[in-house]
């Protein structure tokens, strides 16, 4: 009889945990990443940068975008 009480308590706990479970919202930011990458490629092509200057642009370009956005805000 004692095992039956334990099993019922476990089942009750499992059911309550499913009822009280929070919903998880998954956000997909692939469009933002693609836009950033497309802008980076456009910048390299528009300025006619070499490979190494383009690789350096990966590090420098976001800084200048941040400075520009900060001046707007």
C-alpha positions as CSV (number, residue, x, y, z in Angstrom):
1,X,0.0,0.0,0.0
2,X,2.9,2.3,0.8
3,X,4.3,1.9,-2.8
4,X,0.9,2.8,-4.3
5,X,0.9,6.1,-2.3
6,X,4.4,6.9,-3.5
7,X,3.5,6.2,-7.1
8,X,0.4,8.3,-6.9
9,X,2.4,11.2,-5.4
10,X,5.0,11.0,-8.2
11,X,2.3,11.0,-10.9
12,X,0.6,13.9,-9.2
13,X,4.0,15.8,-9.1
14,X,4.6,15.1,-12.8
15,X,1.2,16.3,-13.8
16,X,1.5,19.5,-11.8
17,X,5.0,20.2,-13.2
18,X,3.5,20.0,-16.8
19,X,0.7,22.3,-15.8
20,X,3.0,24.9,-14.2
21,X,5.7,24.7,-16.9
22,X,6.7,28.1,-18.4
23,X,6.6,28.5,-22.1
24,X,10.0,29.1,-23.7
25,X,10.1,31.7,-26.5
26,X,12.7,30.9,-29.2
27,X,13.8,33.9,-31.3
28,X,15.6,33.5,-34.6
29,X,18.1,36.2,-35.4
30,X,19.3,34.9,-38.7
31,X,17.9,37.8,-40.7
32,X,19.9,40.2,-38.6
33,X,23.1,38.2,-39.0
34,X,22.5,37.9,-42.7
35,X,21.9,41.7,-43.0
36,X,25.1,42.4,-41.2
37,X,27.1,40.0,-43.4
38,X,25.5,41.4,-46.6
39,X,26.4,44.9,-45.5
40,X,29.9,43.8,-44.7
41,X,30.3,42.3,-48.2
42,X,28.8,45.4,-49.8
43,X,31.3,47.6,-47.9
44,X,34.2,45.4,-49.0
45,X,33.0,45.4,-52.7
46,X,32.1,49.1,-52.7
47,X,35.5,50.2,-51.3
48,X,37.5,47.7,-53.4
49,X,39.3,46.3,-50.3
50,X,41.8,43.5,-50.5
51,X,41.3,40.3,-48.5
52,X,43.3,41.4,-45.5
53,X,41.7,44.9,-45.4
54,X,38.3,43.1,-45.6
55,X,39.3,40.8,-42.8
56,X,40.3,43.9,-40.7
57,X,36.9,45.4,-41.6
58,X,35.2,42.7,-39.7
59,X,36.7,44.2,-36.5
60,X,36.6,47.9,-37.4
61,X,33.2,48.2,-39.2
62,X,31.0,47.5,-36.2
63,X,32.9,50.1,-34.2
64,X,32.1,52.8,-36.7
65,X,28.5,51.7,-36.9
66,X,28.2,51.9,-33.1
67,X,29.7,55.4,-33.1
68,X,27.3,56.5,-35.8
69,X,24.3,55.1,-34.0
70,X,25.4,56.6,-30.7
71,X,25.6,60.0,-32.3
72,X,22.0,59.6,-33.5
73,X,20.7,58.5,-30.2
